[in-house]
Amino acid sequence: MSEQEQPASPDFVEIVSTGTHEQALEALRRHLTARLAGASDRDAVGLSKQLQAVIAELSRLGMDEEGSDLDDLLNED
């Protein structure tokens, strides 16, 4: 069985099934990173794109929780 075909770990499945959106994204980021390390060049392209999307989503979540600099400026009295 190749790296690409290996099933997800039980911990990953549990977190994605029962965790928060952010926890699921963090678990997915770890899962994709582990798969990327052993991936062929062809598979690495798709995994990298998926990883970029997950990182972008995590970044957006962080902005929502912390607010942006623009939000801070708009809320000044």
N, C-alpha and C positions, 0 to 999 in steps of 0.2 A: 504494500500500500504506500503510495507516495505521500509526501508532506501535504500536498494539496488535498488529498482525499481523507486524511485522518479526521476522525470525529472530534467535536469540541469536547473539552474536559467537563466533567460533571459540575465543577465549581462555576465555570463559565455559564453553563446552561441554567444553573440555579440563580445566579445573579441576574441574568437577563430575564428570567421568568418572574422573579419576585422583587427585584431591586427597583430603585427609582430610575428615572430616565437617565440621570447623570451617572449613576452606578453602572447601568447597562452599557452606556457609551464608554466608560472607563474600562470595563471588562472587554468590550469589543476592541478597543484600542490595544490592550495587552494581547488579545488573541490574534489580531491581525499582525502585530509586530512579531510575535513568535512565529507565525506562519511565513512572514516575509523573510525572516532570517534564513530559512532553508528552501526558499522557493526558487524555481528555475527562472531564467530571465523572462520568459513568456508569462509565467504566472505572477512575477513580481510587478509587472505593469498594472494589472488589475487590482492586486492587493494594495499597491501604493495609492491608487486612485481612491479605493475604499477608505484607506487610512487617512488620506487628506480630508475626505468628507467628514469623517468622525472627528478629527481634530478641529475642523472648522465649526462643527456643531457644538463641541465642548467649549470652544472659544465664545460662541454666541451665548451659550448658557451662562458663562462667566460674566459676560457683559450685562445680561439681564439681571443677575443677582447683585452685581456690584454697581451697576449704572455706568454710564459713560461720562467722559469729561464734559461733553455737551450737556448732559442732564444736570451735572453739577453747576454749570454756568447758568442754565436756565432757571434753576431753583434758588439762586442767590437772591437775597432781598436787598 
